[in-house]
């Protein structure tokens, strides 16, 4: 571990690193110390960022493999470099697993991120200046759904839909009205801070009626789909984009599912239009995560993620913190803090001081600017991976309540957080040693 002076001491209890980590310690102790300090940070607190998780040691092993060395522009059997026989096998395995897991006709594992996957989907279906209908960022959408500082808002004519003010749910009547009025080339559904299920069938009907391509940005909830805990968008969408590092519990990266009809357009948009050589170590790690997601254990995990999010939402409500839309159907909850007279930025800082990691977030019709926000977003993928259940979520809700409303309680709350995570460690020290 790294001591306060930044020097490295005994690493014999560090899991999953393998013998090569000792070489990193010898050659670059400064970076090795940061890696170990990050492990200490993750182990020492509650990780409630909805878009984060703890990958398995197997996923990390693939990421740290010699597959990182191989340049493999193109696709299996059609590479621009020689020597790709082994990485071809890895990518083909991943493609087959993705198609089987999600019931998709075609899968592309090469996007480097969710934003890259979204850019490819735009490139496949929309020309600059054409109209796209997507969810408003202040109401829970994503930067790539039309933000003016993002390629999506700069290159395309974005029309935004949102949630109703009375119930904070997507207004499908508004979506249909906007689609018929503006006749977008592309309709996007999916969000980063919307806690409820999305009616994919309704969006399919609206897309058909308005003559639009339907894209589902499933970055946040695809892991719940993989675990059969919520309905799948695949039967309804022309294209589904997502990240692999949230509930799905894979490496950081992106993926695209599409129909056979659109397979060639998507593949050409990823390569050569949008990016060059794929990260083959990441592609292999995605394949590992897909195999893990096929197991009954993963299905149980996905269901528990939702139960934990619902329990945490209820616990926060009991602390005077209102869940937006009244609760959650997914892995995250959006919490309105105006009832306790604390901003999102203040809450994030106060929780951080108590070893609770979460993020400030705007709420629908928020009176605060985005950098401040009136809410927080909490997610349960990581704590569920650690083995926590509904009983622990009641405790976590109470700890958040104390940290947010009483800054002086931070040391005491931090101590209780330490006791809790020691009972549910991230990366158990006994798993693998060096």
C-alpha positions in Angstrom: 0.0 0.0 0.0 1.0 3.6 -0.3 1.8 5.3 3.0 1.2 9.0 3.7 4.6 9.9 2.5 3.8 8.4 -0.9 6.3 5.5 -0.5 5.3 1.9 -1.2 5.4 -0.7 1.5 4.2 -4.3 1.5 2.0 -5.2 -1.5 1.7 -8.9 -0.7 -2.0 -8.6 0.1 -2.9 -6.7 -3.1 -5.4 -8.7 -5.2 -5.5 -9.4 -8.9 -2.4 -7.5 -10.0 -0.3 -10.5 -10.9 3.5 -10.6 -10.9 3.9 -7.8 -13.4 2.7 -5.3 -10.8 5.9 -5.8 -8.9 7.8 -4.6 -12.0 5.7 -1.5 -12.1 6.6 -0.9 -8.4 10.3 -1.3 -9.3 10.2 0.8 -12.5 7.7 3.6 -11.6 6.9 3.7 -7.9 5.2 7.0 -8.4 2.5 5.7 -10.7 2.4 2.4 -8.8 1.6 4.4 -5.7 -1.3 6.1 -7.4 -2.7 2.8 -8.5 -2.6 1.5 -5.0 -3.9 4.7 -3.5 -6.9 4.5 -5.8 -7.5 1.0 -4.7 -7.4 2.2 -1.1 -9.8 5.0 -1.9 -12.3 2.6 -3.6 -12.0 0.2 -0.7 -12.2 2.8 2.0 -15.6 4.4 1.1 -19.0 4.0 -0.4 -19.0 4.2 -4.2 -22.5 5.5 -5.2 -21.7 6.9 -8.7 -24.4 5.4 -10.8 -22.1 5.1 -13.8 -19.4 3.2 -12.0 -18.8 -0.4 -10.9 -16.1 -2.9 -9.9 -14.9 -5.1 -12.8 -13.9 -8.7 -12.1 -10.3 -9.7 -11.8 -10.8 -11.6 -15.1 -11.8 -8.4 -16.9 -8.8 -6.6 -15.4 -6.5 -9.4 -16.5 -7.7 -9.1 -20.1 -7.2 -5.3 -20.0 -3.6 -5.7 -18.8 -2.8 -8.3 -21.4 -0.5 -8.4 -24.4 -3.5 -7.9 -26.6 -2.8 -4.2 -25.9 0.1 -4.5 -28.3 -1.8 -5.5 -31.5 -2.8 -3.0 -34.1 -6.0 -4.3 -35.7 -7.6 -1.7 -38.0 -10.6 -3.2 -39.7 -12.7 -6.2 -38.7 -12.1 -9.9 -38.2 -10.9 -11.4 -41.5 -10.6 -7.9 -43.1 -7.7 -6.3 -41.2 -5.3 -3.7 -42.6 -2.4 -5.3 -40.7 -1.0 -8.8 -40.5 -0.8 -11.0 -37.5 -4.4 -10.6 -36.4 -5.4 -14.2 -36.2 -5.6 -14.3 -32.4 -7.3 -10.9 -31.9 -9.8 -11.9 -34.7 -10.8 -14.9 -32.5 -11.2 -12.7 -29.4 -13.4 -10.2 -31.3 -15.5 -12.9 -33.0 -16.1 -14.5 -29.6 -17.2 -11.1 -28.2 -19.6 -10.5 -31.1 -21.2 -13.9 -30.8 -21.7 -13.4 -27.1 -23.2 -10.0 -27.5 -25.7 -11.3 -30.1 -26.6 -14.2 -27.9 -27.0 -12.2 -24.7 -29.1 -9.4 -26.2 -30.8 -11.3 -29.0 -29.3 -8.9 -31.5 -28.7 -9.5 -35.2 -25.4 -7.6 -35.3 -22.9 -6.3 -32.7 -19.9 -4.0 -32.9 -17.5 -4.1 -30.0 -15.0 -1.5 -31.2 -16.2 1.9 -29.9 -13.8 3.3 -27.4 -16.6 4.9 -25.3 -20.3 5.5 -25.1 -19.8 8.9 -26.7 -17.9 7.2 -29.5 -20.7 4.7 -30.0 -23.2 7.6 -30.2 -21.1 9.5 -32.7 -21.0 6.4 -34.9 -24.8 6.1 -34.7 -25.2 9.7 -35.8 -22.7 9.2 -38.6 -24.6 6.1 -39.8 -28.0 7.7 -40.1 -27.9 11.5 -39.9 -26.2 14.2 -42.1 -25.0 17.5 -40.5 -27.8 19.9 -40.2 -30.5 17.3 -40.1 -33.0 17.1 -37.2 -32.6 14.9 -34.2 -35.2 14.5 -31.4 -33.6 13.7 -28.1 -34.1 14.1 -24.3 -33.2 17.4 -22.8 -30.0 17.4 -20.8 -31.6 19.4 -17.8 -34.3 16.7 -17.7 -31.9 13.8 -17.6 -30.4 13.4 -21.1 -26.8 13.2 -22.1 -24.2 15.6 -23.6 -24.4 13.6 -26.8 -28.1 14.1 -27.0 -27.8 17.7 -28.2 -25.7 19.8 -25.8 -24.4 23.0 -27.5 -20.8 22.2 -26.3 -20.9 18.7 -27.8 -20.7 17.6 -31.5 -24.4 16.6 -31.3 -25.5 20.2 -30.6 -23.0 21.8 -32.9 -23.5 19.6 -36.0 -27.2 18.8 -35.9 -30.5 20.5 -35.5 -31.6 19.3 -32.0 -35.2 19.3 -30.8 -35.5 18.3 -27.2 -38.3 16.6 -25.2 -38.5 16.4 -21.4 -40.5 15.2 -18.5 -43.8 16.5 -17.2 -43.6 19.0 -14.4 -46.4 17.3 -12.4 -45.1 13.7 -12.3 -41.5 14.1 -13.7 -42.1 11.2 -16.2 -41.4 11.4 -19.9 -44.2 13.1 -21.7 -44.9 10.7 -24.6 -47.6 13.0 -25.9 -45.0 15.7 -26.2 -42.6 13.4 -27.9 -45.2 12.4 -30.5 -46.2 16.0 -31.1 -42.6 17.1 -31.6 -41.8 14.2 -33.8 -44.8 14.9 -36.1 -44.0 18.6 -36.1 -40.3 18.4 -36.8 -40.1 15.1 -38.7 -36.6 14.2 -37.3 -34.3 11.9 -39.1 -33.3 10.3 -35.8 -35.2 9.9 -32.4 -33.0 9.1 -29.4 -34.4 7.7 -26.1 -32.3 6.9 -23.1 -30.9 9.1 -20.3 -28.2 9.5 -17.6 -30.4 10.7 -14.8 -33.9 9.3 -15.4 -34.8 6.7 -12.8 -37.9 5.1 -14.5 -38.4 2.5 -17.2 -38.7 3.8 -20.8 -41.6 2.7 -23.0 -39.6 1.5 -26.0 -42.8 0.3 -27.8 -44.2 3.8 -27.6 -41.0 5.3 -29.0 -41.1 2.7 -31.8 -44.6 3.7 -32.7 -43.7 7.4 -32.7 -40.6 6.7 -34.9 -42.7 4.7 -37.4 -45.4 7.4 -37.5 -42.9 10.2 -38.1 -40.6 8.3 -40.4 -37.6 8.4 -38.1 -34.8 6.0 -37.2 -35.0 4.9 -33.5 -31.8 4.9 -31.5 -31.8 3.8 -27.8 -28.9 5.0 -25.8 -28.9 2.2 -23.2 -25.6 3.2 -21.6 -27.0 3.4 -18.1 -29.3 0.4 -18.0 -28.0 -2.2 -20.5 -26.6 -4.2 -17.6 -30.1 -4.6 -16.2 -31.3 -5.7 -19.6 -28.4 -8.3 -19.7 -29.5 -9.6 -16.4 -33.1 -9.8 -17.5 -34.2 -7.4 -14.8 -35.9 -4.9 -17.1 -37.4 -5.0 -20.6 -35.0 -5.0 -23.6 -34.9 -2.2 -26.2 -33.4 -4.5 -28.8 -36.7 -5.7 -30.4 -37.9 -2.1 -30.9 -34.8 -0.1 -31.8 -32.9 0.3 -35.1 -29.7 0.8 -33.2 -28.8 0.4 -29.5 -25.7 2.1 -28.1 -24.2 1.6 -24.7 -21.2 1.7 -22.4 -19.8 -1.5 -21.0 -18.5 -0.2 -17.6 -21.7 0.6 -15.7 -24.1 -2.1 -14.4 -22.7 -4.4 -17.1 -19.6 -4.5 -15.0 -17.1 -4.6 -17.9 -14.1 -2.5 -19.0 -14.5 1.2 -19.8 -15.7 1.2 -23.4 -18.7 1.3 -25.8 -20.7 -1.1 -27.9 -23.4 -1.0 -30.6 -26.2 -3.5 -31.4 -28.2 -3.1 -34.6 -30.3 -5.0 -37.1 -28.9 -6.8 -40.1 -30.3 -4.1 -42.3 -28.1 -1.4 -40.7 -25.0 -3.6 -39.9 -22.9 -2.3 -42.8 -23.7 1.3 -42.1 -22.8 1.0 -38.4 -19.6 -0.8 -39.1 -18.5 1.7 -41.6 -19.4 4.6 -39.2 -17.2 3.1 -36.5 -14.3 2.3 -38.8 -13.0 4.0 -40.9 -15.2 7.0 -40.4 -15.1 7.6 -36.7 -12.0 5.8 -35.3 -9.0 3.9 -36.3 -7.5 0.8 -34.6 -9.6 -0.8 -31.9 -8.3 -1.4 -28.4 -8.1 -5.2 -28.6 -7.3 -5.6 -24.9 -10.6 -3.8 -24.2 -12.5 -5.8 -26.9 -11.3 -9.0 -25.2 -12.3 -7.6 -21.8 -15.7 -6.8 -23.1 -16.0 -10.4 -24.2 -15.1 -11.6 -20.7 -17.8 -9.3 -19.2 -20.4 -10.6 -21.7 -19.7 -14.2 -20.6 -20.0 -13.2 -17.0 -23.3 -11.5 -17.7 -24.7 -14.8 -19.1 -24.6 -16.5 -15.7 -27.5 -17.0 -13.2 -25.4 -15.2 -10.6 -25.3 -12.1 -12.8 -29.1 -12.2 -13.2 -29.5 -12.3 -9.4 -27.0 -9.4 -9.2 -29.0 -7.3 -11.7 -32.3 -7.8 -9.8 -30.5 -7.0 -6.5 -29.2 -3.7 -8.0 -32.7 -2.6 -8.5 -34.0 -3.7 -5.1 -31.0 -1.8 -3.5 -31.7 1.4 -5.5 -35.4 1.3 -4.4 -34.4 0.7 -0.8 -31.8 3.5 -0.9 -34.4 5.8 -2.5 -36.9 5.0 0.3 -34.2 5.5 3.0 -33.3 9.0 1.6 -37.0 9.9 1.4 -37.2 9.2 5.2 -34.4 11.7 5.6 -36.5 14.4 4.0 -34.8 14.1 0.6 -37.4 13.7 -2.1 -36.9 11.1 -4.9 -37.7 12.6 -8.2 -40.7 10.9 -9.8 -41.4 9.3 -6.5 -38.8 6.5 -6.7 -36.9 4.3 -9.2 -37.3 1.3 -11.4 -33.6 1.0 -12.2 -30.1 1.2 -10.7 -30.2 4.9 -9.8 -32.2 7.5 -8.0 -32.4 11.2 -8.5 -32.9 13.1 -5.2 -34.3 16.6 -4.8 -32.5 18.3 -1.8 -34.6 21.4 -1.6 -36.5 20.0 1.3 -33.3 20.0 3.5 -32.2 23.3 2.0 -28.9 22.0 0.7 -27.6 22.3 -2.9 -26.3 19.4 -4.9 -22.8 20.8 -4.9 -22.8 21.2 -1.1 -24.1 17.7 -0.7 -21.5 16.2 -2.9 -18.7 17.9 -1.0 -20.1 17.0 2.4 -20.5 13.4 1.5 -17.0 13.3 0.1 -15.7 14.5 3.4 -17.5 11.5 5.0 -16.1 9.0 2.5 -19.3 8.7 0.5 -18.8 9.3 -3.3 -21.8 10.5 -5.3 -22.5 13.3 -7.7 -24.4 16.6 -7.7 -27.1 16.6 -10.3 -29.7 18.9 -11.8 -33.3 18.0 -11.3 -36.1 18.7 -13.8 -37.1 22.4 -13.8 -34.1 23.1 -11.5 -33.8 26.7 -10.3 -30.1 26.2 -9.7 -27.4 26.3 -12.5 -26.0 22.9 -13.6 -22.7 23.5 -11.7 -24.6 23.7 -8.5 -27.8 21.7 -8.9 -30.6 21.1 -6.5 -30.1 17.3 -6.4 -27.8 14.4 -6.2 -27.7 11.2 -8.2 -27.0 7.9 -6.4 -26.5 4.5 -7.9 -26.2 1.0 -6.5 -24.1 -1.1 -9.0 -20.8 -0.9 -7.0 -22.2 -1.5 -3.5 -24.3 -4.4 -4.9 -21.1 -5.9 -6.4 -19.7 -5.7 -2.9 -22.5 -7.8 -1.6 -24.7 -5.2 0.1 -28.4 -5.6 0.3 -31.5 -3.7 1.3 -30.6 -3.7 5.0 -27.3 -2.0 4.2 -29.1 0.5 1.9 -31.2 1.6 4.9 -27.9 2.3 6.8 -26.4 4.1 3.8 -29.4 6.3 3.5 -29.1 7.3 7.1 -25.4 8.0 6.7 -26.0 10.2 3.7 -28.7 12.1 5.6 -26.4 12.9 8.4 -23.5 13.8 6.1 -25.7 16.1 4.0 -27.6 17.9 6.8 -24.8 18.1 9.4 -21.3 18.8 8.0 -19.8 18.5 11.5 -20.8 14.8 11.5 -18.3 13.9 8.7 -15.7 12.3 10.9 -18.2 10.1 12.7 -20.0 9.2 9.5 -16.7 8.4 7.8 -15.9 6.0 10.7 -19.2 4.2 10.3 -18.6 4.0 6.5 -15.3 2.4 7.1 -16.8 -0.2 9.4 -19.5 -1.0 6.8 -17.2 -1.3 3.8 -14.8 -3.5 5.8 -17.6 -6.0 6.1 -18.2 -5.8 2.3 -14.8 -5.2 0.8 -14.2 -4.3 -2.8 -11.6 -6.7 -4.3 -11.1 -9.0 -1.3 -7.5 -9.1 -0.4 -7.6 -12.9 -0.3 -8.7 -13.3 -3.9 -5.3 -13.3 -5.7 -2.0 -12.3 -4.3 1.4 -11.3 -5.7 
